[in-house]
Amino acid sequence: MTSDQTKTFDLSASFKAYDVRGIVGESITAEIVEAVGAAFVDVLGLAGQTVLVGGDMRPSSPEFSRAFAGGAATRGANVQLLDLISTDELYYACGALNAAGATFTASHNPAEYNGIKMAKAGAVPISSETGLKEIQALAEDYLDDGAIPAHGTRGLISVHDVLKDYSEYLRSLVDLRGSRPLKVVVDAGNGMAGMTTPAVLGDTLLPKLPLEIIPLYFELDGSFPNHPANPLEPENLRDLQAAVIEHGADIGLAFDGDADRCFVIDEKGEPVSPSAVTGMVARREIARAKANGEDKPTIIHNLLTSRAVPELVAHDGGRAVRTRVGHSFIKAVMADEGAVFGGEHSAHFYFRDFWNADTGMLAAMHVLAALGEQDGPLSDLGREYEPYRSSGEINSEIEDKAGAVERVRLDFHAEDVAVDHLDGSTFIAADGSYWFNLRPSNTEPFLRLNVEATDQETMERVRDRVLAVVRG
């Protein structure tokens, strides 16, 4: 192996805390990917075992999948190429086939990006704390050496399509056959939901459900010709909102590029918050777990989720566990607590029945089931789960983030407000009328503010006061 003095490859620009992400042709190339595939097998001890490799609709994904497969096979793993897949299809395959795997995607990032999400057998996530740093270091060594040494017998490479099995599995978890007829507009954003929606909710592979699917941007196109595949940004929901109104639809669903997140629009074209979706799914999962004999089913929610979620969980006889923001934390806590379900304010939804992994499609199916088993519109149903008013996330560009938080603490010092530091600083009014969280970004000069209050006036008053202090 190379000594530190002769190292020329540095992959730190593309290796992040939970995945790999970079600009195609610059920080991520076929040569780099091949080395990462080899290192993946070595670090996880996968020689002689099955490794699953797929990718999304980005133009570079097929080449990268083959390069990763080649590196993995050189080091002795037997590779099954899954071809075009959503990220939650990878998690399904890693769980159902009990094999480690990787998928090429840059999620909602622009077209010039690609990346790698990796998981161990059983869909256990890999992060910088659980192998990603070691994979990076070994890949750098292989790149510096200029060759990947063969590991005895080269592994075999075959093709395995999991779309039908994935679709059948999701349908086994949420039975939509008894739903009232629903008209559903789906905006796939030219991402992988353009392939998974017809398979799971439509009738391309499985029997027809009582759903009329109206497709928006189902053509798989990694150049994203219509709008970025990032439904977190309100402007990227406008086409879906207009289509729901135009078609008189019951519901609209928007997926991000790799289809692991789902956003919901009601029949009036208004967004249903991810917190409301978390509450809706939590209620269903608690009821199902109790029907199967569980005493106090556990639901995970991050600290930016509406406090309506833990209140509902307690009301329904479940146990709510509050966690930091970020999917690797949620997945770890899901496993530690044996939780049935977890939800984040960013529209990531995690299921015990899905190997604690996140899947936008399964969350969408739960919402469709909740809507389809009652007669009222989604706007009425959603209101039950959104009793509070929220500011959404507001960024302030601040260099001295700690100083700004301290100014806010002093400003609220005379009031009856508790502060906790689970993730940033959360200020909670003793009378229950509001709470707000200030969280510094780890990667940008931003301080992020989220406010929730019992009414719009209180929310706006607290929001404006905090922003005045932060930006003052």
C-alpha positions in Angstrom: 0.0 0.0 0.0 1.0 3.6 -0.4 2.7 5.6 2.3 1.2 9.0 3.3 3.9 10.8 1.5 2.9 9.3 -1.9 -0.9 9.7 -1.5 -2.4 11.7 -4.4 -6.1 10.7 -4.1 -8.3 12.5 -1.6 -12.0 11.6 -1.7 -13.0 13.8 1.3 -14.8 16.2 -1.1 -17.4 13.5 -1.9 -17.5 11.3 1.2 -20.1 12.8 3.5 -21.4 11.7 7.0 -23.9 9.3 5.6 -23.2 8.8 1.9 -21.0 9.8 -1.1 -22.0 12.7 -3.2 -20.1 14.7 -5.8 -20.0 16.3 -9.3 -19.8 13.7 -12.1 -16.4 13.7 -13.8 -14.8 15.7 -11.0 -15.2 14.3 -7.5 -17.0 11.1 -8.7 -15.8 9.1 -11.7 -16.0 5.5 -12.8 -12.4 4.9 -11.7 -13.2 6.2 -8.2 -16.4 4.2 -8.0 -14.6 1.0 -9.0 -12.2 1.5 -6.1 -15.1 2.2 -3.7 -16.8 -1.0 -4.8 -13.6 -3.0 -4.0 -13.2 -1.2 -0.7 -16.9 -1.8 0.2 -16.3 -5.6 -0.1 -13.1 -5.5 1.9 -14.2 -3.3 4.8 -17.5 -5.2 5.2 -15.9 -8.7 4.7 -18.1 -9.6 1.7 -15.8 -11.8 -0.3 -17.8 -14.9 -1.4 -21.1 -13.1 -0.5 -23.8 -11.4 -2.5 -23.6 -7.6 -3.1 -26.6 -5.7 -4.6 -26.0 -2.7 -6.9 -28.5 -0.4 -8.5 -28.9 3.2 -9.5 -31.4 5.9 -10.4 -32.2 7.6 -13.7 -29.2 9.9 -13.7 -27.2 9.5 -17.0 -24.0 8.3 -15.1 -25.8 5.8 -12.9 -25.5 2.7 -15.3 -21.8 3.2 -15.9 -21.2 3.8 -12.2 -23.2 0.7 -11.3 -21.1 -1.5 -13.6 -17.8 0.1 -12.3 -18.8 -0.6 -8.7 -19.8 -4.1 -9.6 -16.5 -4.7 -11.3 -14.5 -3.5 -8.2 -16.7 -5.6 -5.9 -16.3 -8.7 -8.1 -12.5 -8.3 -8.3 -12.4 -8.5 -4.5 -14.5 -11.7 -4.6 -18.1 -10.7 -4.1 -20.9 -12.0 -6.3 -22.8 -9.0 -7.6 -26.5 -8.8 -8.5 -27.2 -5.8 -10.6 -30.6 -4.4 -9.7 -30.5 -1.9 -12.6 -32.9 1.1 -12.2 -34.1 1.3 -8.6 -35.5 3.9 -6.1 -33.5 4.2 -2.9 -36.2 2.4 -0.9 -36.0 -0.5 -3.4 -32.4 -0.9 -2.4 -33.4 -1.0 1.3 -36.1 -3.5 0.4 -33.6 -5.7 -1.5 -31.0 -5.5 1.3 -33.6 -6.5 3.8 -35.5 -9.2 1.9 -32.4 -10.8 0.4 -30.3 -10.1 3.6 -27.4 -8.8 1.5 -25.3 -5.6 1.6 -25.8 -3.2 -1.3 -25.3 0.2 -2.9 -27.3 2.5 -5.1 -26.2 5.4 -7.3 -28.2 8.5 -6.6 -27.8 12.1 -5.6 -31.4 12.3 -4.3 -32.8 15.8 -4.9 -29.4 17.3 -6.0 -29.1 18.9 -9.5 -28.4 16.9 -12.6 -24.6 17.3 -12.5 -24.4 15.4 -9.3 -24.3 11.7 -8.5 -23.5 9.7 -5.4 -23.7 6.4 -3.5 -26.0 5.3 -0.7 -24.7 2.1 0.9 -26.3 -0.3 3.4 -25.3 -3.5 5.1 -27.3 -6.7 5.0 -30.7 -6.1 6.5 -30.7 -2.5 5.3 -28.5 -1.4 8.2 -27.2 2.1 7.3 -23.5 2.8 6.8 -22.2 6.1 8.0 -18.8 7.7 8.7 -19.0 6.1 12.2 -19.8 2.6 10.8 -17.4 2.0 8.0 -17.7 4.8 5.5 -14.4 6.4 6.6 -12.6 3.0 6.3 -14.1 2.5 2.8 -12.8 6.0 1.8 -9.3 5.3 3.1 -9.0 1.9 1.4 -10.4 3.3 -1.9 -7.8 6.1 -1.8 -5.1 3.4 -1.4 -6.4 1.4 -4.4 -6.5 4.6 -6.5 -3.0 5.6 -5.5 -1.7 2.1 -6.3 -3.3 2.3 -9.7 -4.8 -1.2 -9.5 -7.2 -3.3 -7.5 -5.6 -6.7 -6.6 -7.6 -9.8 -7.4 -9.0 -11.7 -4.5 -8.6 -15.4 -5.5 -11.7 -16.3 -7.6 -13.4 -13.3 -9.2 -17.0 -12.9 -8.2 -19.9 -13.5 -10.6 -22.1 -10.6 -11.9 -25.8 -11.3 -12.7 -29.0 -9.2 -13.0 -31.9 -9.3 -10.5 -35.1 -7.2 -11.0 -36.7 -6.6 -7.6 -39.5 -4.2 -8.7 -42.4 -6.7 -8.6 -41.3 -8.3 -5.3 -40.9 -4.8 -3.7 -44.4 -3.8 -5.0 -46.0 -7.0 -3.6 -44.3 -6.5 -0.3 -45.5 -2.9 0.1 -49.1 -4.0 -0.8 -48.8 -6.7 1.9 -48.2 -4.0 4.5 -51.1 -1.6 3.5 -54.1 -3.2 1.8 -55.7 -0.6 -0.4 -58.2 -2.9 -2.2 -61.1 -1.9 0.1 -60.5 1.9 -0.3 -63.2 4.1 -1.8 -62.2 5.2 -5.3 -59.6 7.9 -5.1 -58.2 10.2 -7.8 -54.5 10.6 -7.1 -52.1 13.0 -8.9 -48.5 12.0 -8.6 -45.6 14.3 -9.4 -42.5 12.1 -9.9 -40.3 15.0 -10.9 -38.8 12.8 -13.7 -37.3 10.7 -10.8 -37.7 7.1 -9.8 -41.3 7.4 -8.6 -42.1 7.5 -12.3 -41.2 3.8 -12.3 -42.3 2.7 -8.8 -45.7 4.4 -8.8 -47.2 2.5 -11.7 -45.8 -0.7 -10.2 -47.1 -0.2 -6.6 -50.2 1.9 -7.0 -51.0 1.2 -10.7 -51.7 -2.0 -12.6 -48.5 -2.5 -14.7 -47.3 -5.4 -12.6 -50.1 -6.2 -10.1 -54.0 -6.1 -10.1 -55.7 -2.8 -10.3 -56.5 -0.9 -7.1 -59.5 1.6 -6.7 -57.1 4.4 -7.5 -57.1 6.6 -10.6 -53.4 7.7 -11.0 -52.9 11.0 -12.9 -49.1 11.1 -13.8 -47.0 14.2 -13.8 -43.4 13.9 -15.1 -43.2 10.1 -15.0 -40.5 10.0 -17.8 -37.2 9.0 -16.1 -34.9 11.9 -17.0 -31.9 12.8 -14.8 -31.6 16.2 -16.4 -34.8 17.2 -14.6 -36.4 19.2 -17.5 -39.5 20.3 -15.6 -38.4 21.2 -12.1 -35.8 20.0 -9.5 -36.9 16.8 -7.9 -36.9 18.5 -4.4 -40.4 18.8 -3.1 -39.1 20.5 0.1 -38.9 23.7 -1.9 -42.5 25.2 -2.3 -42.0 26.3 -5.9 -41.4 22.6 -6.9 -44.9 21.8 -5.7 -46.7 24.3 -7.9 -47.4 22.1 -10.9 -48.8 19.4 -8.6 -51.0 21.8 -6.7 -52.4 23.2 -10.0 -53.0 19.6 -11.4 -54.9 18.6 -8.2 -57.2 21.5 -8.6 -57.6 21.1 -12.4 -58.5 17.3 -12.2 -60.6 17.7 -9.0 -58.3 15.1 -7.4 -58.6 13.8 -3.9 -54.9 14.0 -3.1 -51.5 14.9 -4.6 -48.2 13.1 -4.0 -44.8 14.5 -4.7 -41.6 12.4 -4.5 -38.0 13.4 -4.5 -35.5 12.2 -7.2 -34.7 8.8 -5.6 -38.3 8.5 -4.2 -37.4 7.9 -0.6 -39.3 11.0 0.5 -43.0 11.8 -0.1 -44.9 15.1 0.3 -48.7 15.3 0.4 -51.1 17.9 -1.1 -54.8 18.0 -0.2 -57.8 18.4 -2.5 -57.6 22.2 -2.2 -54.0 22.2 -3.4 -52.7 22.9 0.1 -49.7 21.0 1.6 -50.3 18.5 4.4 -47.3 19.0 6.7 -44.9 16.0 7.2 -45.8 16.3 10.9 -49.5 15.7 10.1 -48.5 12.7 7.9 -46.3 11.4 10.8 -49.4 11.6 13.1 -51.6 10.0 10.6 -49.3 7.0 10.0 -48.4 6.8 13.7 -52.1 6.3 14.6 -52.4 3.5 12.1 -49.2 1.8 13.1 -50.0 2.0 16.8 -53.5 0.5 16.2 -52.0 -2.4 14.2 -49.2 -3.1 16.7 -51.8 -3.2 19.5 -54.0 -5.5 17.5 -51.0 -7.8 17.4 -50.6 -7.7 21.2 -48.0 -5.0 21.7 -48.7 -3.0 24.9 -47.2 0.4 24.3 -45.9 0.7 20.7 -43.0 3.2 20.3 -43.1 6.0 17.7 -39.9 8.1 17.0 -40.1 11.7 16.0 -37.4 14.3 15.6 -37.4 17.4 17.7 -38.6 19.7 14.9 -41.8 17.6 14.4 -45.0 19.2 15.7 -45.8 18.6 19.3 -49.1 17.3 18.1 -47.3 14.1 17.3 -46.2 13.1 20.8 -49.6 14.2 22.1 -51.4 12.0 19.6 -49.1 9.1 20.4 -49.8 9.4 24.1 -53.6 9.7 23.5 -53.5 6.5 21.4 -51.6 4.6 24.1 -48.2 4.6 22.4 -44.8 5.8 23.6 -43.2 8.8 21.8 -39.4 9.1 21.7 -37.9 12.4 20.7 -34.6 12.4 18.7 -32.1 14.6 17.0 -32.6 15.5 13.2 -30.9 13.1 10.7 -31.7 9.7 9.3 -28.8 7.8 10.8 -29.9 8.9 14.3 -33.5 7.9 13.6 -32.6 4.5 12.2 -30.3 3.8 15.2 -33.0 4.8 17.7 -35.6 2.9 15.8 -33.5 -0.3 16.2 -32.6 0.4 19.9 -36.2 1.2 20.9 -37.9 -1.5 18.7 -40.1 1.4 17.4 -42.9 0.6 14.9 -42.6 3.9 13.0 -40.6 7.1 12.9 -41.2 10.4 11.1 -39.2 13.6 10.4 -40.2 17.1 9.6 -38.3 16.7 6.3 -40.7 14.0 5.0 -38.5 11.0 5.8 -40.7 8.2 7.2 -39.2 5.0 8.7 -40.9 1.7 9.3 -40.0 -1.3 11.5 -41.7 -3.5 8.8 -39.3 -2.0 6.3 -36.1 -2.9 8.2 -36.2 0.5 10.0 -35.5 2.2 6.7 -37.3 5.1 5.1 -39.7 4.8 2.3 -41.8 7.5 0.8 -44.1 5.1 -1.0 -45.2 3.2 2.1 -45.9 6.5 3.9 -48.0 7.5 0.8 -49.9 4.2 1.0 -50.8 4.8 4.6 -52.2 8.3 3.8 -54.2 6.9 0.9 -55.6 4.2 3.2 -56.5 6.7 5.9 -58.2 8.9 3.3 -59.9 6.0 1.6 -61.5 4.4 4.6 -63.5 7.5 5.5 -65.8 9.8 3.5 -64.4 13.3 4.2 -61.8 15.2 2.2 -58.1 15.2 3.0 -58.2 18.9 4.1 -60.6 17.9 7.0 -58.6 14.8 7.9 -55.3 16.7 7.8 -56.7 19.4 10.1 -57.2 16.8 12.9 -53.4 16.3 12.8 -52.4 20.0 12.5 -53.8 21.8 15.6 -50.8 24.2 15.8 -49.3 26.9 13.6 -45.8 26.5 12.4 -43.3 28.9 10.8 -41.5 26.3 8.7 -37.7 26.4 8.7 -36.2 30.0 8.3 -32.5 30.4 7.6 -30.4 33.4 8.8 -26.9 33.8 7.4 -24.8 34.4 10.6 -21.1 33.8 11.1 -21.2 33.9 15.0 -24.1 31.4 15.4 -23.3 30.8 19.1 -23.4 34.5 19.8 -26.8 34.9 18.2 -28.2 32.0 20.2 -26.9 33.6 23.4 -28.5 36.9 22.5 -31.8 35.1 22.1 -31.3 33.3 25.5 -30.7 36.7 27.2 -33.8 38.2 25.5 -36.1 35.5 26.8 -34.3 35.2 30.1 -37.0 37.0 32.1 -39.8 34.8 30.8 -40.9 31.4 32.0 -39.1 29.5 29.2 -37.2 26.2 29.5 -34.2 25.5 27.2 -33.0 22.1 26.1 -29.9 21.3 24.0 -30.7 17.9 22.3 -30.1 19.4 18.9 -29.3 23.1 18.8 -31.3 25.0 21.5 -35.1 24.5 22.0 -36.9 27.1 24.0 -40.2 25.9 25.4 -42.8 28.3 27.0 -44.0 27.0 30.4 -47.6 27.8 29.5 -47.4 25.7 26.4 -48.2 28.6 24.0 -45.1 28.2 21.9 -41.7 26.6 21.4 -38.9 27.4 19.0 -35.6 25.7 18.0 -32.4 27.4 16.8 -30.0 25.0 15.1 -26.7 25.9 13.5 -26.0 24.2 10.1 -22.9 22.0 10.2 -22.0 22.8 6.6 -23.2 26.4 5.9 -23.1 29.8 7.7 -26.8 29.4 8.6 -28.7 29.5 11.8 -32.0 27.6 11.3 -35.2 28.7 13.2 -38.4 26.7 13.6 -41.3 28.1 15.6 -44.6 26.4 16.6 -47.4 28.0 18.6 -51.1 27.5 19.6 -52.2 30.2 17.1 -51.0 32.2 14.1 -50.6 35.5 16.0 -48.4 34.0 18.7 -46.3 32.1 16.1 -45.7 35.3 14.1 -44.9 37.4 17.2 -42.3 34.9 18.5 -40.9 34.3 15.0 -40.4 38.1 14.4 -39.0 38.7 17.8 -36.4 35.9 17.5 -35.4 36.9 14.0 -35.0 40.5 15.1 -32.5 39.4 17.9 -30.7 36.9 15.7 -30.2 39.4 12.8 -29.9 42.5 14.9 
